[in-house]
Amino acid sequence: MATRADFTPEEWTTIYQSPGMAGMVVMLAGKSGPFQAVREMFAVGKALADQQDSSNGIISAIVSAAKAKERAEAAEQPKTLEEARTLALAHIRQTAMIVDAKAPADAAQFKSWLVDVGQKVAEAAKEGGFLGFGGTQVTDEERAAVSELATTLGH
């Protein structure tokens, strides 16, 4: 089982930020209003909370760091939403390369969990409704983003 000590500080920062980046890939695919965006952000936090007893060393280390309110250095600041999405996917790709190389026994389960984080974000709020009525639970754009997330992770 991998532990945080298996990674350099830079690698750890990349891994630690990956659940938020997975969520961002999906959030940026939808047309979320402010209330939906808040629900989608909370979905990432819930995905972390749901893994408090994870047997996966990487997930467990992320949860512990998040509980300790550990801060990671700020990622590059994008100028557009499309640039933000591109940077988030690049971040996810880098994460996959790191865990595949340094923690192959934990990599598949960890990457599957990141896809699950993206799916939870997609399901967190309806899009396109009015005052909570109508709308679509998961849009085609969000489905495509979750699929792209899985492909980027090699999952």
Number of C-alpha atoms within 10 A of each C-alpha: 11 19 16 18 9 14 16 10 11 11 16 22 18 21 24 23 20 24 24 19 26 28 29 23 26 28 23 18 20 21 15 17 12 9 9 18 19 13 18 24 16 16 23 25 17 14 19 22 14 11 16 15 10 13 12 18 18 24 27 19 20 24 22 16 15 15 12 9 9 11 11 13 10 8 12 9 9 13 8 9 11 13 12 18 21 14 19 26 22 14 20 27 17 18 24 22 15 18 23 18 11 14 19 14 15 19 23 17 16 21 25 15 19 27 26 20 26 32 23 21 29 28 19 21 22 22 22 17 11 9 7 10 10 11 14 13 15 18 18 12 16 24 18 13 27 26 17 17 27 19 12 19 23 14 15
